[in-house]
Structures are given as structure tokens and as C-alpha cells.
Amino acid sequence: MDLPVLVLNGPNLNMLGTREPDVYGTETLADIRAKTEGRAAERGLDVDFRQSNAEHELIEWIQAAKGSSAGIILNAGAFTHTSLAIADAIAAVGLPVVEVHLSNIFRREHFRHHSHMSRLAEGVICGFGSEGYVLAIDAMAHVLSRRGKRKERRGARTAAARPARATRGGAKDTKKKRS
């Protein structure tokens, strides 16, 4: 069974639908979850969709993702601009990350223009509202497919690089001889 994609949502995203609808739209986080899970199913992915207002909980989920998730889609909310700790957790687990934001952070207040997560992400999607999560699923599917193909090619190259040698019975042996 393939590992799920962890979709993490940071502070105040639980208030979607009523919080600044002119900025974030009228869809709730439950609406976004349904849309995200639907696209993931179309792409053959499972998702584990979570939200927390607590920085330490997001960090614990990121750390636990190593070995239990294929990748992370992250909307860290305001922690995007402030949390070195979340960025450190992302760096530590080594999973592919797609950063997503409902609003275009570059059209907003100057302090929102910087993300501590972006340098660690495969890519950043912002400004497309809830559709950004659908795009993030597509991006993650692409990243995971590309990584899988790289591993397959690497395995094939490794096997092809091993010289064949004859054994006592005349059959070919592909194990490398120790020096």
C-alpha cells in the first residue's frame, strides 16, 4: 500500500468560510478537504488532512511523517512567515513538500512576502483560493511520480553496472567480487 500525502493546515484555517471572506473566500476547511480528497482519489493518492493552531503539533506531525507519509502539502498559515522551527522540521524529514496558500501572499502586507518554508519546498502555489489545494495534489503526484521513476532508473543503472562473471558451474554471477 502506498503511503498517504500529509496535508497540514496551520493557524486560523479552521475559521475559513467566516474569516475574511474577501481574502480567503467562503469555502470552509471541510469544503477544501472534500475537494482535496476528491482530487487525490483521481490521482491515485490517499491523503491525511489535518489542521492545528499549535506550532508544536504541526512540528510533531511533520516529524512523524518520516516513514509514514509520501510527502507533505503545507499551508502553515501565519507560521509561514515566522516559524523557523517548522522549517527545521521539514528539513529534518527530507520529504517532498508543496507549499500552498489561499491568497497571493505577494499582494498582501510586506511581512507576508517572506516564507521560511519556500526554500525547502518543491514548489509554492498561492493566490488560487481552494483550487490551490487541487493544484498542490497534482504537483505532489508529479513529484512522487518523478521520484519513483528516478529510483527505478537508478536501480536499473545499478544492476546494469554490475559486471557479470562466470562461477564454478559456468553460470553467470552478477555479484561484485570483494577485493
C-alpha positions as CSV (number, residue, x, y, z in Angstrom):
1,M,0.0,0.0,0.0
2,D,1.3,3.4,-0.9
3,L,1.9,6.0,1.8
4,P,-0.5,8.9,2.1
5,V,0.2,12.5,1.4
6,L,0.0,14.5,4.6
7,V,-1.9,17.8,4.1
8,L,-1.2,20.2,7.0
9,N,-3.1,23.4,7.7
10,G,-1.9,25.9,10.2
11,P,-3.5,28.5,12.5
12,N,-6.9,30.1,11.8
13,L,-7.6,27.9,8.8
14,N,-10.3,26.3,10.9
15,M,-12.1,29.6,10.6
16,L,-12.4,29.5,6.8
17,G,-15.8,30.4,5.5
18,T,-16.3,33.2,8.0
19,R,-12.8,34.7,8.4
20,E,-12.1,37.5,6.0
21,P,-14.1,36.0,3.1
22,D,-12.9,38.8,0.8
23,V,-9.3,37.4,1.2
24,Y,-9.8,33.7,1.8
25,G,-13.2,33.0,0.1
26,T,-16.4,31.5,1.6
27,E,-15.4,27.8,1.5
28,T,-14.9,26.1,4.8
29,L,-11.9,23.9,5.6
30,A,-14.3,20.9,5.3
31,D,-15.1,22.0,1.8
32,I,-11.4,22.2,0.9
33,R,-10.8,18.8,2.5
34,A,-13.5,17.2,0.3
35,K,-12.1,18.9,-2.8
36,T,-8.6,17.8,-1.9
37,E,-9.6,14.2,-1.1
38,G,-11.5,14.0,-4.4
39,R,-8.6,15.1,-6.5
40,A,-6.2,12.8,-4.6
41,A,-8.5,9.9,-5.3
42,E,-8.5,10.8,-9.0
43,R,-4.7,10.8,-8.9
44,G,-4.5,7.5,-7.0
45,L,-3.3,9.1,-3.8
46,D,-4.5,8.9,-0.2
47,V,-4.4,12.0,2.0
48,D,-4.2,12.5,5.7
49,F,-5.8,16.0,6.1
50,R,-5.1,17.9,9.4
51,Q,-5.3,21.3,10.9
52,S,-3.9,22.8,14.1
53,N,-3.5,26.2,15.6
54,A,-0.5,25.0,17.6
55,E,3.0,25.2,16.2
56,H,4.3,22.3,18.3
57,E,1.6,20.0,17.0
58,L,2.4,20.8,13.3
59,I,6.0,20.1,14.1
60,E,5.2,16.7,15.7
61,W,3.1,15.8,12.7
62,I,5.9,16.7,10.3
63,Q,8.4,14.7,12.3
64,A,6.1,11.7,12.5
65,A,5.6,11.9,8.7
66,K,9.1,10.5,8.1
67,G,8.5,6.9,7.1
68,S,4.7,7.2,7.2
69,S,3.9,9.7,4.5
70,A,4.9,10.0,0.9
71,G,5.1,13.8,1.1
72,I,3.6,16.9,2.7
73,I,1.3,19.6,1.4
74,L,1.7,22.5,3.8
75,N,-0.4,25.6,4.4
76,A,1.4,26.8,7.5
77,G,-0.8,30.0,7.7
78,A,0.9,32.8,9.6
79,F,3.6,30.3,10.7
80,T,4.9,30.5,7.1
81,H,6.4,33.9,7.9
82,T,7.6,33.3,11.4
83,S,8.4,29.7,12.2
84,L,12.0,28.6,11.8
85,A,11.0,25.5,13.9
86,I,8.6,24.3,11.3
87,A,11.1,24.9,8.6
88,D,13.7,22.9,10.6
89,A,11.3,20.0,11.0
90,I,10.7,20.0,7.2
91,A,14.4,20.0,6.5
92,A,14.9,17.1,9.0
93,V,12.4,14.7,7.5
94,G,13.6,15.0,3.9
95,L,10.1,14.5,2.3
96,P,8.9,16.4,-0.7
97,V,6.9,19.4,0.3
98,V,4.4,21.5,-1.7
99,E,3.7,24.9,-0.1
100,V,0.2,26.2,-0.6
101,H,-1.6,29.5,0.3
102,L,-5.2,30.5,-0.4
103,S,-4.3,34.2,-1.0
104,N,-1.5,35.6,-3.1
105,I,1.0,36.4,-0.3
106,F,2.9,38.7,-2.5
107,R,-0.2,41.0,-2.9
108,R,-0.6,41.3,0.8
109,E,1.3,43.1,3.6
110,H,5.1,43.2,3.2
111,F,5.7,40.9,6.2
112,R,3.8,38.1,4.4
113,H,6.1,38.2,1.3
114,H,8.7,36.0,3.1
115,S,8.3,32.3,3.6
116,H,10.6,30.2,5.8
117,M,9.2,27.1,4.0
118,S,9.7,28.0,0.4
119,R,13.4,27.2,0.1
120,L,12.6,23.7,1.3
121,A,9.6,23.1,-0.9
122,E,9.4,21.5,-4.4
123,G,7.2,24.5,-5.3
124,V,4.8,27.1,-4.0
125,I,1.2,27.6,-5.1
126,C,-0.5,30.8,-3.9
127,G,-3.4,33.0,-4.9
128,F,-5.8,30.5,-6.4
129,G,-8.0,30.0,-3.3
130,S,-9.1,26.5,-2.6
131,E,-8.1,25.5,-6.1
132,G,-4.6,25.8,-4.8
133,Y,-5.0,22.5,-2.9
134,V,-6.1,20.7,-6.1
135,L,-3.1,22.1,-7.9
136,A,-0.9,21.0,-4.9
137,I,-2.2,17.4,-5.2
138,D,-1.4,17.5,-8.9
139,A,2.0,18.9,-8.2
140,M,2.7,16.3,-5.5
141,A,1.5,13.4,-7.8
142,H,4.0,14.7,-10.4
143,V,6.9,15.0,-7.8
144,L,6.2,11.5,-6.5
145,S,6.0,10.0,-10.0
146,R,9.2,11.7,-11.0
147,R,11.0,10.4,-7.8
148,G,9.7,6.9,-8.4
149,K,11.0,6.9,-12.0
150,R,14.3,8.2,-10.7
151,K,14.5,5.3,-8.3
152,E,13.6,2.8,-11.0
153,R,16.3,4.3,-13.3
154,R,18.8,4.3,-10.5
155,G,18.1,0.6,-9.7
156,A,18.4,-0.3,-13.4
157,R,21.7,1.5,-13.7
158,T,23.0,-0.1,-10.6
159,A,22.0,-3.6,-11.9
160,A,23.5,-2.8,-15.3
161,A,26.7,-1.5,-13.8
162,R,27.4,-4.8,-12.1
163,P,29.8,-6.9,-14.3
164,A,28.7,-10.5,-14.9
165,R,31.3,-13.1,-14.1
166,A,31.4,-16.8,-14.5
167,T,31.0,-19.1,-11.5
168,R,32.4,-22.6,-11.0
169,G,29.4,-24.1,-12.7
170,G,29.7,-21.9,-15.7
171,A,26.6,-19.8,-14.9
172,K,26.9,-16.0,-14.8
173,D,27.1,-14.3,-11.4
174,T,26.3,-10.6,-11.1
175,K,27.7,-10.2,-7.6
176,K,30.7,-7.9,-7.3
177,K,33.9,-9.7,-6.2
178,R,35.3,-8.4,-3.0
179,S,38.8,-7.1,-3.1
